[in-house]
Amino acid sequence: MSVTPEIIATAGLSRDGIILLSSADHTLLHANPAAVKMLAGLEATLKTGTSLKHFLANLAKNADFAPGDAQDCVRQALADITKNMSGDLPGFVCDGHRVSWRRVVGPGGTVALCLREEGRADLLARALSEHKSFIEHLIEVLPIPVYLKNTDGVINRCNTAFADLIGKAVKSVIGQKSSAVTPKTLDDVMTNHERPLLTQVGHVRDEITFERDGAETIALFAASTLKAPSGAIGGTIGSLVDITSLKKAEAEVAGAASRLIDILQKAPVGVGISARDDGTFLFGNRCFNELLAVEDGEDTASDSILLSERYREKSLQEMDMLGELHDIEMRIRRPGMKEARWLKTSLEPIKFEGREAVLWWVSDITKQKMAARELHAKANNDELTGLANRARFMQKLNHCESVLRGTETPAAVFLLDLDGFKELNDHMGHAAGDWVLTETARRMVRVARRADEVARLGGDEFTLLFINKGGETEMAKVAQDILNALSEPFIWEGHDCHIGASLGLSVFDGGYCDMSEQLRRADKAMYAAKFAGKGCYRIYQPGLENDQDCEA
């Protein structure tokens, strides 16, 4: 198919761009000069015989489509053109020309694409139309009541929210004077506030009260001068926000806050709030102030009572990272406290009276700490002498074994057994025996000050552990000093208890630190000391293993 010279000549006279396509296969038949000018960057694709797809593909590469993705736009244009759908196609900008175009039926059985470059007047008209539509849409979708009035008080426009507020339908409000459709008390307030805005550009905001259906309504009212296109004052635009329920809620919140503070004051746990910036306490209930010994009226108290400057920033950073910090234990002693207290506290970030703050929950755990300490002492210490018990001593040995293994660190295990203790219990009673055990512990601790552990294993058997305090020579001196201390008379209620001691020790280094074996060797050496006549010490030697007389 081709187009006649007459059609080409006629198209050449048009100010609009015209592209003629074959109705059979939609190939390009002709593009008039106006179209070539608008699409200056696409001259190669405006030649006769170019396929529609090829033309649109190049258009997508070289033009900007305002509504969205270029590929989607040309895909839509291709569908509309090939399906013989007349109408506007997606607009675009090409080589600085803003172009709107549409598909129409062309002359001689062709398909015509008409392109028009939008001039300043077109753009302005479109912008005004879009602006007006946008404003109308915006007013309608706003959730707050909005109205527009002219200088005569006629409501030119309002949204559904405004109509609902005054109990009317939108259609029955538009075009009516405000005094005819709004409650009298509301119209009076609005008119008084709007009067200055009709003579001088400005705006007003106020909290107003009016009657609606016999009930008092409280609203936030705002109005501004509205200008006509000529620049003259054309009326007002106003809005109202019903805050009646909010005001009631504020009153309820205030009452609830007062009740909450009363509850917090009576709470059995300490509750405090400190400012995030300087740590000053902004609130503290009675329990909180008592636990921290904060005097009434002491407005300088801060969280430094609980956190030192060194740890304050670190703790607050951890609180921010985790959202809260739980169960932090601390020991404090403030002026006015008879003794130190153990406190458990948790803290979390909050807003308080418009400030960044920290909420503290504090409880007194002093009794629990003392009970736990007492329980720990009973579990790890001999109740009679106060020395470490067997369980604690064995734990110590296990720990040392893991630390010493493979080293050359010298160590020694002592095992001491009292001589004559059974006879003492039989003849002088258990009270005397208990005193001797306690006195033995006291003397051993005094003499063996450098020992890493002194323990009572049970009965009249004691043990000592030395780590890195010397070899056999040094340990032998310690052993003799202990025996000398225990050879001094044990006088109980004026009677000599006739008590002595036999001591065995195993000296070794970390290269061989099986502690159970070292304890056995010390026991072997102790019995060797008893066999040697008691009141002496023996250092374990391998030869003792074959000495049957050293067996218990």
Secondary structure, DSSP 8 states (H G I E B T S, - for coil): ----HHHHHHHHT-SSEEEEE-TTT-BEEEE-HHHHHHTGGGGGGSSTT-BHHHHHHHHHHH-B-TTS-HHHHHHHHHHHHHTT--EEEEEEEETTEEEEEEEEE-GGG-EEEEEEE--HHHHHHHHHHHHHHHHHHHHHH-SS-EEEEETTSBEEEE-HHHHHHTT--HHHHTTSBHHHHS-HHHHHHHHHHHGGGGTS--EEEEEEEEEETTEEEEEEEEEEEEE-TTSSEEEEEEEEEE-HHHHHHHHHHHHHHHHHHHHHHH-SSEEEEEETTT-BEEEE-HHHHHHTT--TT-TT-BGGGTS-HHHHHHHHHHHHHHS-EEEEEEEE--TT-SS-EEEEEEEEEEEETTEEEEEEEEEE-HHHHHHHHHHHHHHHB-TTT-SB-HHHHHHHHHHHHHHHTTS--EEEEEEEEEESHHHHHHHH-HHHHHHHHHHHHHHHHHH-TT-SEEEEEETTEEEEEEESS-SHHHHHHHHHHHHHHHHS--EETTEE---EEEEEEEEEETTS--HHHHHHHHHHHHHHHHHTTSS-EEE--GGGGG-GGG--
